[in-house]
Amino acid sequence: MAFEKVTEEESRYHDLEKLSIQEILTYMNREDKTVPEVVAKAIPQIEKLTAAITDKMLAGGRLFYIGAGTSGRLGVLDASEIPPTYGMPFDLIIGLIAGGEEAIRKPIENAEDDSEQGWADLEKFGIDEKDVVVGIAASGTTPYVIGAMEESRKRGIITGCIVCNPGSPIAALADFPIEVVVGPEFVTGSTRMKSGTAQKLVLNMISTTVMIQIGRVEDNKMVNMQLTNSKLVDRGTKMVMEGTGLTDYEQAKALLLRSGSVKKAIESC
């Protein structure tokens, strides 16, 4: 049976250009509401990959996201938010996109069709069996990702994926596949929509759970966040006040800035 891309099936909606703004927004929202339900069904798959990543990270490994287009950008976004949110090194979770950093802002023609460049990009980071590679591709057929995952498996590196078509080639290469099949897009084939939303939700779930599991969250607080702006300093100060019993805001703020993190400030009292 030939592999069929559900993501490329025709939209359930027609004559979009004839719809009112309210109708377009209403129908898009109707489709978006189906995404969390699909993600919920994939939780057993998400759990297995998250557990594998956690184990590798606790043993000193890293997590690599690799993708093209919207999928690649989502991986880069998730990876870039880990250091400021959880105070982790920038090289712990790494997002790679076909075409390199330039492709984050504008498309690079045919970059995703290069089946050798994905592994070449991973090799630049000295990747080995301590690490995990997660391919992100709505279609499940992106050559850039396929090549990277094939080479990773040959070298004993654990692989996972987040795809939006069932039974895809990329899922077949993954030790821990995650398939979130959201169906046809509102605009036919525009996988930046429901597919992208599903991938973003899954990425949030994976990275947040891993950070909690490795001890970067206490209670429900980001106690290791970087104090990079006034908003975060204010948030951290209030955490310190709650955690230490200090009632003077300025005193708590001074303690926070002196300590460098909420966690260290609370532990110093």
Phi and psi in degrees as GROMACS dihedral restraints (atoms count N, CA, C in turn):
[ dihedral_restraints ]
;  ai    aj    ak    al  type     phi  dphi    fc
    3     4     5     6     1   -69.8    20    10
    4     5     6     7     1   144.9    20    10
    6     7     8     9     1   -72.0    20    10
    7     8     9    10     1   127.9    20    10
    9    10    11    12     1  -117.0    20    10
   10    11    12    13     1   136.4    20    10
   12    13    14    15     1   -91.3    20    10
   13    14    15    16     1   106.9    20    10
   15    16    17    18     1   -61.8    20    10
   16    17    18    19     1   -32.7    20    10
   18    19    20    21     1   -64.8    20    10
   19    20    21    22     1   -17.7    20    10
   21    22    23    24     1  -101.0    20    10
   22    23    24    25     1    -0.2    20    10
   24    25    26    27     1   -66.5    20    10
   25    26    27    28     1   155.0    20    10
   27    28    29    30     1   -65.2    20    10
   28    29    30    31     1   141.7    20    10
   30    31    32    33     1   -56.3    20    10
   31    32    33    34     1   150.0    20    10
   33    34    35    36     1   -75.7    20    10
   34    35    36    37     1    -9.5    20    10
   36    37    38    39     1  -112.4    20    10
   37    38    39    40     1   143.4    20    10
   39    40    41    42     1  -127.5    20    10
   40    41    42    43     1   163.7    20    10
   42    43    44    45     1    51.6    20    10
   43    44    45    46     1    47.8    20    10
   45    46    47    48     1   -58.8    20    10
   46    47    48    49     1   -34.1    20    10
   48    49    50    51     1   -67.6    20    10
   49    50    51    52     1   -14.1    20    10
   51    52    53    54     1   -94.9    20    10
   52    53    54    55     1    -6.8    20    10
   54    55    56    57     1   -79.7    20    10
   55    56    57    58     1   153.9    20    10
   57    58    59    60     1   -76.3    20    10
   58    59    60    61     1   164.5    20    10
   60    61    62    63     1   -58.1    20    10
   61    62    63    64     1   -43.9    20    10
   63    64    65    66     1   -61.5    20    10
   64    65    66    67     1   -40.1    20    10
   66    67    68    69     1   -65.3    20    10
   67    68    69    70     1   -43.5    20    10
   69    70    71    72     1   -60.1    20    10
   70    71    72    73     1   -48.1    20    10
   72    73    74    75     1   -64.2    20    10
   73    74    75    76     1   -40.2    20    10
   75    76    77    78     1   -65.5    20    10
   76    77    78    79     1   -43.9    20    10
   78    79    80    81     1   -70.2    20    10
   79    80    81    82     1   -37.8    20    10
   81    82    83    84     1   -61.8    20    10
   82    83    84    85     1   -45.5    20    10
   84    85    86    87     1   -62.6    20    10
   85    86    87    88     1   -37.1    20    10
   87    88    89    90     1   -60.6    20    10
   88    89    90    91     1   -42.4    20    10
   90    91    92    93     1   -69.3    20    10
   91    92    93    94     1   -41.8    20    10
   93    94    95    96     1   -60.3    20    10
   94    95    96    97     1   -33.3    20    10
   96    97    98    99     1   -63.1    20    10
   97    98    99   100     1   -20.5    20    10
   99   100   101   102     1   -80.1    20    10
  100   101   102   103     1   -17.4    20    10
  102   103   104   105     1   -65.1    20    10
  103   104   105   106     1   -50.1    20    10
  105   106   107   108     1   -58.4    20    10
  106   107   108   109     1   -31.4    20    10
  108   109   110   111     1   -65.8    20    10
  109   110   111   112     1   -40.2    20    10
  111   112   113   114     1   -66.9    20    10
  112   113   114   115     1   -42.5    20    10
  114   115   116   117     1   -62.3    20    10
  115   116   117   118     1   -39.8    20    10
  117   118   119   120     1   -59.1    20    10
  118   119   120   121     1   -38.1    20    10
  120   121   122   123     1   -66.7    20    10
  121   122   123   124     1   -23.7    20    10
  123   124   125   126     1   -91.2    20    10
  124   125   126   127     1     2.7    20    10
  126   127   128   129     1   -56.0    20    10
  127   128   129   130     1   -40.4    20    10
  129   130   131   132     1   -57.8    20    10
  130   131   132   133     1   -38.9    20    10
  132   133   134   135     1   -69.1    20    10
  133   134   135   136     1   -42.6    20    10
  135   136   137   138     1   -62.6    20    10
  136   137   138   139     1   -40.0    20    10
  138   139   140   141     1   -60.6    20    10
  139   140   141   142     1   -44.3    20    10
  141   142   143   144     1   -63.5    20    10
  142   143   144   145     1   -44.6    20    10
  144   145   146   147     1   -67.1    20    10
  145   146   147   148     1   -42.3    20    10
  147   148   149   150     1   -61.6    20    10
  148   149   150   151     1   -40.3    20    10
  150   151   152   153     1   -63.4    20    10
  151   152   153   154     1   -41.5    20    10
  153   154   155   156     1   -65.0    20    10
  154   155   156   157     1   -42.2    20    10
  156   157   158   159     1   -63.8    20    10
  157   158   159   160     1   -43.7    20    10
  159   160   161   162     1   -59.1    20    10
  160   161   162   163     1   -46.6    20    10
  162   163   164   165     1   -59.2    20    10
  163   164   165   166     1   -45.1    20    10
  165   166   167   168     1   -66.7    20    10
  166   167   168   169     1   -39.3    20    10
  168   169   170   171     1   -68.6    20    10
  169   170   171   172     1   -39.2    20    10
  171   172   173   174     1   -65.3    20    10
  172   173   174   175     1   -22.4    20    10
  174   175   176   177     1   -94.0    20    10
  175   176   177   178     1     9.1    20    10
  177   178   179   180     1    97.8    20    10
  178   179   180   181     1     8.8    20    10
  180   181   182   183     1   -87.4    20    10
  181   182   183   184     1   177.1    20    10
  183   184   185   186     1  -125.0    20    10
  184   185   186   187     1   166.8    20    10
  186   187   188   189     1  -117.0    20    10
  187   188   189   190     1   129.0    20    10
  189   190   191   192     1  -115.0    20    10
  190   191   192   193     1   126.0    20    10
  192   193   194   195     1   -98.1    20    10
  193   194   195   196     1   139.2    20    10
  195   196   197   198     1  -141.2    20    10
  196   197   198   199     1   130.4    20    10
  198   199   200   201     1  -165.3    20    10
  199   200   201   202     1  -176.7    20    10
  201   202   203   204     1  -132.4    20    10
  202   203   204   205     1   154.0    20    10
  204   205   206   207     1    59.6    20    10
  205   206   207   208     1  -138.5    20    10
  207   208   209   210     1   -56.7    20    10
  208   209   210   211     1   -42.5    20    10
  210   211   212   213     1   -61.4    20    10
  211   212   213   214     1   -43.3    20    10
  213   214   215   216     1   -64.9    20    10
  214   215   216   217     1   -40.8    20    10
  216   217   218   219     1   -64.3    20    10
  217   218   219   220     1   -37.9    20    10
  219   220   221   222     1   -64.5    20    10
  220   221   222   223     1   -38.3    20    10
  222   223   224   225     1   -65.3    20    10
  223   224   225   226     1   -43.9    20    10
  225   226   227   228     1   -62.2    20    10
  226   227   228   229     1   -41.9    20    10
  228   229   230   231     1   -60.8    20    10
  229   230   231   232     1   -48.8    20    10
  231   232   233   234     1   -61.6    20    10
  232   233   234   235     1   -44.3    20    10
  234   235   236   237     1   -63.4    20    10
  235   236   237   238     1   -39.6    20    10
  237   238   239   240     1   -70.7    20    10
  238   239   240   241     1   -19.4    20    10
  240   241   242   243     1   -88.1    20    10
  241   242   243   244     1   -11.4    20    10
  243   244   245   246     1   -69.4    20    10
  244   245   246   247     1   -47.2    20    10
  246   247   248   249     1   -58.2    20    10
  247   248   249   250     1   -50.5    20    10
  249   250   251   252     1   -69.9    20    10
  250   251   252   253     1   -31.9    20    10
  252   253   254   255     1   -77.0    20    10
  253   254   255   256     1   -39.4    20    10
  255   256   257   258     1  -120.5    20    10
  256   257   258   259     1     4.9    20    10
  258   259   260   261     1    66.4    20    10
  259   260   261   262     1    30.2    20    10
  261   262   263   264     1   -95.9    20    10
  262   263   264   265     1   158.9    20    10
  264   265   266   267     1   -61.9    20    10
  265   266   267   268     1   152.2    20    10
  267   268   269   270     1   -70.0    20    10
  268   269   270   271     1   -15.6    20    10
  270   271   272   273     1  -104.1    20    10
  271   272   273   274     1    21.0    20    10
  273   274   275   276     1   -89.3    20    10
  274   275   276   277     1   -45.2    20    10
  276   277   278   279     1  -120.3    20    10
  277   278   279   280     1   120.6    20    10
  279   280   281   282     1  -122.1    20    10
  280   281   282   283     1   127.7    20    10
  282   283   284   285     1  -103.6    20    10
  283   284   285   286     1   127.4    20    10
  285   286   287   288     1  -118.1    20    10
  286   287   288   289     1   137.1    20    10
  288   289   290   291     1  -127.3    20    10
  289   290   291   292     1   140.3    20    10
  291   292   293   294     1   -58.5    20    10
  292   293   294   295     1   127.0    20    10
  294   295   296   297     1    98.2    20    10
  295   296   297   298     1    -5.9    20    10
  297   298   299   300     1    77.5    20    10
  298   299   300   301     1  -168.8    20    10
  300   301   302   303     1   -59.5    20    10
  301   302   303   304     1   -31.3    20    10
  303   304   305   306     1   -60.8    20    10
  304   305   306   307     1   -32.2    20    10
  306   307   308   309     1   -72.1    20    10
  307   308   309   310     1   -12.1    20    10
  309   310   311   312     1   -65.6    20    10
  310   311   312   313     1   -34.4    20    10
  312   313   314   315     1  -100.9    20    10
  313   314   315   316     1   -27.1    20    10
  315   316   317   318     1  -149.1    20    10
  316   317   318   319     1   150.2    20    10
  318   319   320   321     1   -65.1    20    10
  319   320   321   322     1   141.3    20    10
  321   322   323   324     1  -108.9    20    10
  322   323   324   325     1   114.9    20    10
  324   325   326   327     1   -56.4    20    10
  325   326   327   328     1   130.1    20    10
  327   328   329   330     1    65.1    20    10
  328   329   330   331     1     5.1    20    10
  330   331   332   333     1   -59.7    20    10
  331   332   333   334     1   -36.1    20    10
  333   334   335   336     1   -73.4    20    10
  334   335   336   337     1   -12.7    20    10
  336   337   338   339     1   -88.3    20    10
  337   338   339   340     1    -4.2    20    10
  339   340   341   342     1   -85.2    20    10
  340   341   342   343     1   106.3    20    10
  342   343   344   345     1   -77.6    20    10
  343   344   345   346     1    -9.5    20    10
  345   346   347   348     1  -101.2    20    10
  346   347   348   349     1   -22.5    20    10
  348   349   350   351     1   -71.3    20    10
  349   350   351   352     1   -29.6    20    10
  351   352   353   354     1   -58.9    20    10
  352   353   354   355     1   -48.9    20    10
  354   355   356   357     1   -67.2    20    10
  355   356   357   358     1   -38.1    20    10
  357   358   359   360     1   -59.6    20    10
  358   359   360   361     1   -38.5    20    10
  360   361   362   363     1   -67.9    20    10
  361   362   363   364     1   -38.2    20    10
  363   364   365   366     1   -66.8    20    10
  364   365   366   367     1   -39.8    20    10
  366   367   368   369     1   -60.8    20    10
  367   368   369   370     1   -28.8    20    10
  369   370   371   372     1   -60.2    20    10
  370   371   372   373     1   -21.4    20    10
  372   373   374   375     1  -100.6    20    10
  373   374   375   376     1     9.6    20    10
  375   376   377   378     1    62.3    20    10
  376   377   378   379     1    37.6    20    10
  378   379   380   381     1   -61.3    20    10
  379   380   381   382     1   143.0    20    10
  381   382   383   384     1  -148.6    20    10
  382   383   384   385     1  -169.5    20    10
  384   385   386   387     1   -68.3    20    10
  385   386   387   388     1    -7.7    20    10
  387   388   389   390     1   -78.3    20    10
  388   389   390   391     1   -15.1    20    10
  390   391   392   393     1   -98.7    20    10
  391   392   393   394     1   173.1    20    10
  393   394   395   396     1  -129.6    20    10
  394   395   396   397     1   137.0    20    10
  396   397   398   399     1  -114.1    20    10
  397   398   399   400     1   126.1    20    10
  399   400   401   402     1  -117.5    20    10
  400   401   402   403     1   113.4    20    10
  402   403   404   405     1   -83.1    20    10
  403   404   405   406     1   131.9    20    10
  405   406   407   408     1  -116.8    20    10
  406   407   408   409     1   117.5    20    10
  408   409   410   411     1  -159.7    20    10
  409   410   411   412     1   114.9    20    10
  411   412   413   414     1   -57.7    20    10
  412   413   414   415     1   -44.2    20    10
  414   415   416   417     1   -69.7    20    10
  415   416   417   418     1   -33.5    20    10
  417   418   419   420     1    79.8    20    10
  418   419   420   421     1    14.2    20    10
  420   421   422   423     1  -131.2    20    10
  421   422   423   424     1     6.6    20    10
  423   424   425   426     1   -63.9    20    10
  424   425   426   427     1   117.6    20    10
  426   427   428   429     1   -56.9    20    10
  427   428   429   430     1   -39.9    20    10
  429   430   431   432     1   -56.0    20    10
  430   431   432   433     1   -41.4    20    10
  432   433   434   435     1   -77.3    20    10
  433   434   435   436     1   -42.6    20    10
  435   436   437   438     1   -57.3    20    10
  436   437   438   439     1   -47.5    20    10
  438   439   440   441     1   -60.8    20    10
  439   440   441   442     1   -41.8    20    10
  441   442   443   444     1   -64.3    20    10
  442   443   444   445     1   -40.1    20    10
  444   445   446   447     1   -73.8    20    10
  445   446   447   448     1   -35.9    20    10
  447   448   449   450     1   -60.9    20    10
  448   449   450   451     1   -47.3    20    10
  450   451   452   453     1   -68.2    20    10
  451   452   453   454     1   -35.4    20    10
  453   454   455   456     1   -62.2    20    10
  454   455   456   457     1   -44.8    20    10
  456   457   458   459     1   -64.7    20    10
  457   458   459   460     1   -38.1    20    10
  459   460   461   462     1   -60.0    20    10
  460   461   462   463     1   -29.3    20    10
  462   463   464   465     1  -100.6    20    10
  463   464   465   466     1    14.3    20    10
  465   466   467   468     1    73.1    20    10
  466   467   468   469     1    22.6    20    10
  468   469   470   471     1   -92.5    20    10
  469   470   471   472     1   129.7    20    10
  471   472   473   474     1   -63.2    20    10
  472   473   474   475     1   136.9    20    10
  474   475   476   477     1  -123.8    20    10
  475   476   477   478     1   146.1    20    10
  477   478   479   480     1  -136.2    20    10
  478   479   480   481     1   174.0    20    10
  480   481   482   483     1  -155.5    20    10
  481   482   483   484     1   159.3    20    10
  483   484   485   486     1  -128.8    20    10
  484   485   486   487     1   106.5    20    10
  486   487   488   489     1  -127.6    20    10
  487   488   489   490     1   165.4    20    10
  489   490   491   492     1  -122.3    20    10
  490   491   492   493     1    12.7    20    10
  492   493   494   495     1  -122.1    20    10
  493   494   495   496     1   142.1    20    10
  495   496   497   498     1   -78.3    20    10
  496   497   498   499     1   142.9    20    10
  498   499   500   501     1    65.9    20    10
  499   500   501   502     1    35.4    20    10
  501   502   503   504     1   -81.5    20    10
  502   503   504   505     1   160.9    20    10
  504   505   506   507     1   -59.2    20    10
  505   506   507   508     1   -37.4    20    10
  507   508   509   510     1   -68.1    20    10
  508   509   510   511     1   -40.4    20    10
  510   511   512   513     1   -62.3    20    10
  511   512   513   514     1   -33.9    20    10
  513   514   515   516     1   -67.7    20    10
  514   515   516   517     1   -23.5    20    10
  516   517   518   519     1   -91.5    20    10
  517   518   519   520     1    -5.7    20    10
  519   520   521   522     1   -94.8    20    10
  520   521   522   523     1   133.5    20    10
  522   523   524   525     1   -66.5    20    10
  523   524   525   526     1   -33.1    20    10
  525   526   527   528     1  -132.3    20    10
  526   527   528   529     1    81.6    20    10
  528   529   530   531     1   -78.1    20    10
  529   530   531   532     1   142.5    20    10
  531   532   533   534     1  -121.1    20    10
  532   533   534   535     1   118.9    20    10
  534   535   536   537     1  -115.0    20    10
  535   536   537   538     1   112.9    20    10
  537   538   539   540     1  -113.9    20    10
  538   539   540   541     1    93.9    20    10
  540   541   542   543     1   -91.8    20    10
  541   542   543   544     1    95.2    20    10
  543   544   545   546     1   -89.2    20    10
  544   545   546   547     1    -5.2    20    10
  546   547   548   549     1    85.3    20    10
  547   548   549   550     1  -173.2    20    10
  549   550   551   552     1   -59.8    20    10
  550   551   552   553     1   147.5    20    10
  552   553   554   555     1   -83.2    20    10
  553   554   555   556     1   160.3    20    10
  555   556   557   558     1   -59.7    20    10
  556   557   558   559     1   -46.6    20    10
  558   559   560   561     1   -99.8    20    10
  559   560   561   562     1   118.6    20    10
  561   562   563   564     1   -47.5    20    10
  562   563   564   565     1   122.1    20    10
  564   565   566   567     1    79.7    20    10
  565   566   567   568     1     0.5    20    10
  567   568   569   570     1   -85.3    20    10
  568   569   570   571     1    83.0    20    10
  570   571   572   573     1   -76.1    20    10
  571   572   573   574     1     2.7    20    10
  573   574   575   576     1   -74.3    20    10
  574   575   576   577     1    -8.2    20    10
  576   577   578   579     1   -90.1    20    10
  577   578   579   580     1  -106.4    20    10
  579   580   581   582     1   -61.7    20    10
  580   581   582   583     1   -41.0    20    10
  582   583   584   585     1   -62.0    20    10
  583   584   585   586     1   -45.7    20    10
  585   586   587   588     1   -62.6    20    10
  586   587   588   589     1   -39.1    20    10
  588   589   590   591     1   -63.1    20    10
  589   590   591   592     1   -44.2    20    10
  591   592   593   594     1   -62.1    20    10
  592   593   594   595     1   -43.9    20    10
  594   595   596   597     1   -63.3    20    10
  595   596   597   598     1   -41.0    20    10
  597   598   599   600     1   -62.6    20    10
  598   599   600   601     1   -42.6    20    10
  600   601   602   603     1   -61.1    20    10
  601   602   603   604     1   -43.8    20    10
  603   604   605   606     1   -65.9    20    10
  604   605   606   607     1   -42.7    20    10
  606   607   608   609     1   -61.5    20    10
  607   608   609   610     1   -42.6    20    10
  609   610   611   612     1   -56.3    20    10
  610   611   612   613     1   -45.3    20    10
  612   613   614   615     1   -64.3    20    10
  613   614   615   616     1   -44.5    20    10
  615   616   617   618     1   -65.2    20    10
  616   617   618   619     1   -56.4    20    10
  618   619   620   621     1   -67.6    20    10
  619   620   621   622     1   -38.5    20    10
  621   622   623   624     1   -65.6    20    10
  622   623   624   625     1   -44.3    20    10
  624   625   626   627     1   -63.7    20    10
  625   626   627   628     1   -42.1    20    10
  627   628   629   630     1   -60.8    20    10
  628   629   630   631     1   -45.1    20    10
  630   631   632   633     1   -62.5    20    10
  631   632   633   634     1   -38.9    20    10
  633   634   635   636     1   -64.9    20    10
  634   635   636   637     1   -43.7    20    10
  636   637   638   639     1   -65.8    20    10
  637   638   639   640     1   -30.6    20    10
  639   640   641   642     1   -94.3    20    10
  640   641   642   643     1     9.7    20    10
  642   643   644   645     1    91.5    20    10
  643   644   645   646     1    21.8    20    10
  645   646   647   648     1   -93.3    20    10
  646   647   648   649     1     1.4    20    10
  648   649   650   651     1  -129.8    20    10
  649   650   651   652     1   138.6    20    10
  651   652   653   654     1  -123.7    20    10
  652   653   654   655     1   133.0    20    10
  654   655   656   657     1    56.4    20    10
  655   656   657   658     1  -113.2    20    10
  657   658   659   660     1  -124.5    20    10
  658   659   660   661     1    27.3    20    10
  660   661   662   663     1  -111.2    20    10
  661   662   663   664     1   144.8    20    10
  663   664   665   666     1   -85.4    20    10
  664   665   666   667     1    74.0    20    10
  666   667   668   669     1   -74.4    20    10
  667   668   669   670     1    -7.3    20    10
  669   670   671   672     1  -113.5    20    10
  670   671   672   673     1    11.4    20    10
  672   673   674   675     1   -62.7    20    10
  673   674   675   676     1   151.8    20    10
  675   676   677   678     1   -78.6    20    10
  676   677   678   679     1   138.4    20    10
  678   679   680   681     1   -90.4    20    10
  679   680   681   682     1    70.0    20    10
  681   682   683   684     1   -95.9    20    10
  682   683   684   685     1    -8.4    20    10
  684   685   686   687     1  -155.2    20    10
  685   686   687   688     1   171.4    20    10
  687   688   689   690     1   -64.0    20    10
  688   689   690   691     1   -33.7    20    10
  690   691   692   693     1   -62.5    20    10
  691   692   693   694     1   -44.4    20    10
  693   694   695   696     1   -71.9    20    10
  694   695   696   697     1   -34.6    20    10
  696   697   698   699     1   -64.1    20    10
  697   698   699   700     1   -42.8    20    10
  699   700   701   702     1   -62.7    20    10
  700   701   702   703     1   -45.2    20    10
  702   703   704   705     1   -61.4    20    10
  703   704   705   706     1   -44.0    20    10
  705   706   707   708     1   -64.6    20    10
  706   707   708   709     1   -38.6    20    10
  708   709   710   711     1   -61.0    20    10
  709   710   711   712     1   -43.4    20    10
  711   712   713   714     1   -65.6    20    10
  712   713   714   715     1   -34.6    20    10
  714   715   716   717     1   -65.1    20    10
  715   716   717   718     1   -42.2    20    10
  717   718   719   720     1   -63.1    20    10
  718   719   720   721     1   -42.5    20    10
  720   721   722   723     1   -60.8    20    10
  721   722   723   724     1   -42.8    20    10
  723   724   725   726     1   -67.6    20    10
  724   725   726   727     1   -40.8    20    10
  726   727   728   729     1   -78.4    20    10
  727   728   729   730     1   -23.8    20    10
  729   730   731   732     1  -109.0    20    10
  730   731   732   733     1   -17.5    20    10
  732   733   734   735     1    87.1    20    10
  733   734   735   736     1     2.0    20    10
  735   736   737   738     1   -64.6    20    10
  736   737   738   739     1   139.1    20    10
  738   739   740   741     1  -107.6    20    10
  739   740   741   742     1   -13.1    20    10
  741   742   743   744     1   -92.1    20    10
  742   743   744   745     1   116.3    20    10
  744   745   746   747     1   -59.5    20    10
  745   746   747   748     1   -48.6    20    10
  747   748   749   750     1   -64.6    20    10
  748   749   750   751     1   -36.7    20    10
  750   751   752   753     1   -65.8    20    10
  751   752   753   754     1   -42.7    20    10
  753   754   755   756     1   -66.2    20    10
  754   755   756   757     1   -38.8    20    10
  756   757   758   759     1   -64.6    20    10
  757   758   759   760     1   -42.9    20    10
  759   760   761   762     1   -63.3    20    10
  760   761   762   763     1   -40.8    20    10
  762   763   764   765     1   -63.1    20    10
  763   764   765   766     1   -41.9    20    10
  765   766   767   768     1   -62.1    20    10
  766   767   768   769     1   -49.0    20    10
  768   769   770   771     1   -67.1    20    10
  769   770   771   772     1   -33.9    20    10
  771   772   773   774     1   -69.2    20    10
  772   773   774   775     1   -36.9    20    10
  774   775   776   777     1   -82.2    20    10
  775   776   777   778     1   -32.3    20    10
  777   778   779   780     1    95.8    20    10
  778   779   780   781     1   -15.1    20    10
  780   781   782   783     1  -159.2    20    10
  781   782   783   784     1   158.6    20    10
  783   784   785   786     1   -60.3    20    10
  784   785   786   787     1   -44.6    20    10
  786   787   788   789     1   -58.3    20    10
  787   788   789   790     1   -49.1    20    10
  789   790   791   792     1   -67.7    20    10
  790   791   792   793     1   -34.9    20    10
  792   793   794   795     1   -65.0    20    10
  793   794   795   796     1   -44.1    20    10
  795   796   797   798     1   -67.6    20    10
  796   797   798   799     1   -40.2    20    10
  798   799   800   801     1   -67.2    20    10
  799   800   801   802     1   -24.0    20    10
  801   802   803   804     1   -77.2    20    10
  802   803   804   805     1   -12.9    20    10
